C-alpha cells in the first residue's frame, strides 16, 4: 500500500478492501475503516511534523515567504419585490407586494500571506474553476508580487493550496514550475488543519450573516472591505494557530478530528 497526498494505492490488488458503492460504509468492515483512518492519521502526523520542522528552522523566513490560497462558496440571500400594479380611480387597491427571497452564491479565490490579503479574484457567474483559469490566477499573483512585494522576487514563494483537481492539473503544475513556486504539502481530508477552513473564512461568513443583498457586487464590496480592515496581527495570529494545530496533530499522532 502506498500513500500519496492522502490517496491510498494498493500494490497488491487482491489484498485491497472492497470499496464503497452506494454508501460510505457499504462493503467495508469496521476493521477496514479503522485501518484506513490510522493510515490517513499517520500521514497527517508526518506532514505536520515536516511543516513544523520547516517553520522552526527559520520562523521569520517561513512567514515572510508563505502565501496561502483558498476558494469558498459564499452563500447569501437576496431580496426582490414582485412587480407592483397601477390602478385607476374606483378600482380596488392591489394586494401588497410580497418580498421574495432567493439564495445566491459567489466564489472568491483569496491569496493571503502572514500580513495581508494580496489578491482576490471572483469567479464569473456560470463559470467553473479549471486548471487554465487557476493558472491565470497564479500569473496574476506573481505580477501583483512583482509590483507591490518586490522583496519576494529573489525568493521562492512557499505556497499552500489544497489538492483539488484544478490545482494539481498539468497546466497548473507547469505554471508553478515556471513561476518558481515551492509547494507546501497539504494535509488532506481535515478541515481542522486547513488554514482557510478554521481561520480565514468562518469569521467572514459570520460577518456576512444577516445582510440582505440584491446584487453580487454588494457582496463583493463587503468581502473586500472585510479583509481590508484586518491588520497584520490578525494574519500572524492565523499562522500561529496553524502551527499550534500541527503540534497538536503530532502530539495526537495524527488523530486530530
N, C-alpha and C positions, 0 to 999 in steps of 0.2 A: 504494500500500500504506500502511495506517495502523496504527500500533502503539498499543494502548491497554491498559495493565496487562499487557503481555506477550502480548496477543491480537493476532493478525495478521489484518487485514481488507483484502482485495484490492478496490480501487476499480474495477479493470478485470478482470472475471471470466475473460475468455479468456486472460489472462496468468497466472492463478493456477496454481500447480503442482498436480499430481494428489495428492489427499490419501490417506493410508494407509487400507487397508480391513482386512486381516486381520493384518498385522504392521506394526510401526512404520515400516519402511523400504520397504514394498511400494508401488510406484507412484512413488517418488521417486528421482531421480538423486543421485549424490554431490554434485553442484553445488547441487542444491536444498537438501540437508541442510546444506551448508556455509553457504549464504546465509542460511538460517533461523537457524543458530547465530550468525552475525555480527549479524543483526538483534536477536536477543534479548540478545546480549552488549553491543551498543551501547546498548540500553535500560537494562541493568544499570548500565553506566558512568554514564549520565546521571542515573539515580535516586540512585546512590551519591554523585555529585558534589553533587547538590542537598541530600541529607541531611547531608553534611559541612559545606556552607556554613551550614546552619541550626544545626548543632551548634557550629561555631566562632564564630558570631555572638554567642552567649551560652551558654557551657558549663553554668553553674550553672542557668540558666533552663531549658535543654533537659532536663537531668537531673531538675530539680525537677518539671517538668510531664509527663514521659514516663510512660506506662503501656503495657505490652505484654500481649498475651493469646495463649495457645495452648492446644491441647487434644490431648494424645497418648493413644493407646490404651496402657494399661499391662497387659501380659500377665503372668499369674502362674500357678503350678502349685499346685493344691490337692490335698490327700490325704484319702482316706476309707477306712475299713475295711469289708470285706464283713461281713455280719451273722454273728455267732457263734451256735453251737448248744449248748444244754444236753443232757447225756447222763445216762442212769440208770446205776446200778451194773451193771457187767458189759458194758456197751456199749463198743465201741472208741472211742478218742478221735477227734474230728473233725479234719480237716486244718486246719493253721494258717491263720488268715485272711490273705488277701493284701491288700497296700496297693494301692489303685487311684489312679492319678494322673489328674487332669483339668485341662485348660488353660482358664483363665477370663481375663476381662479387665474392666478398669474404666477409665472415661474421666473424668479431672478437667479442668475448664476453669479455668486458672490465670491470674489477673491479677496482675502484679507491676510494681514501679517500680524505680528505681535504688537503693532501700534495703531493700525487703522485699516479701514476697508480701502482697497486700492482700485478695484474696478467692479462695477455691477452692470450686467447685461441682461435684458429681459427678452424672453422667448416670445416671438411674434405669435399671435393667435392663429391656431390651426397648424402650427409647425411642431416638429419634434426635434429633440436633441440627437443629432447624428455625429459620427466621427468627424466629418468635414466641418460641420458647424462648430464643434468643440475645438478643433484645431485652429479655426479662425479666431476663437476667443483667446487661445494661448498666444497667438501672434499679437493681438491687441494688448494683452497683458504685458508682453515684452516691450512693446512700443511705449506703453504707459510708464514702465520702469525706466526706460531709457530717457524719457523726458523729465520725470519727477524723482527718480531714485537712482541717479547716475552712479552712486557708490556700489550698486549691485551689478554693474556692467562687467566688472572684472571677476565676479564671484559666481559660482554655480548656485542657482536657486535650490533650496531644499523644498520640494513640492509635495504636498499631501492631497491626494484625491482618493475617491473610492474606486472600486473595481467594476463600475458599470460598464456595459459593453461599449458605449460611446466613448468612454475614457481610455479604453485599452485596445481600440481598433488599430490596425496597421498604420492608417494615416495619422492618427494621434501619436503613436509611438515614434513615427518618423519625425513629426514636428517637435516632440520633446527632445529627441536626439539633436535635431538641427539647432534648437534654441539653448542647448547645453543646460538642460534642467535635470537635476538629480531627484529621482522619486524616492520618497519615504515609503516604506512598506505599510500597507493598510491592514488594519485589524478587521477582518470580515465578520458579518453576522452579529455585530454587537453595537447597539445604539449607545450603550454605556461608555464606549470607547471611541465613538465618532464625534469629533470636535464640533461639527455643526449641529448634531442632534442633541447633545447635552448642554452646549454652551450658547452658540450664536443665535439659533433660531427660536428656541422656546420663548425667550423674553420678547422677541419681535412679534410672535403670534399673540402673546398676551397684550402687547401694546395695540395691536390691530383689533382686538376683541371689542365689540360694542360699536364700532364705527360702521356707518352705512355709506356706501359709495354708489355713484351712478356710472362712473367710468373707470376703466383700468388705470387711466392716467392719474386719478386721485389716489389710488392705492400705491402706485409707483412713487408719487411725490412723498407720501407718508413714509414709505420704506426708506427712501433716500434720506429724508430728514432724520429719521430714527438713527441711522448709522452715523450721520454727520455729527450728531450731538454726543456720541460716545468718545471718551478721551482715551489716551494711550494706556492708562491704568486698567481700564476695562478689558482691553485685549490682552494685556500682560497677565491679568488675572485668569483669563481663559487658558493661557499657556500653562500657568501654574496648576490649574485644576486638571489639565490633561496629564501633566507629569505625575500628579498625585494618583490619578487613576491607573497609570502604568505601574506605579509602585504597588498599588492595591492588587492589581492583576497578577503581578509576580508573587506577591505575598500569598495570594489565594491559589497559586499555581494554575492560573488561567480561569478560575471559576468566578468570574465577575459578571453576574447576570442581574 
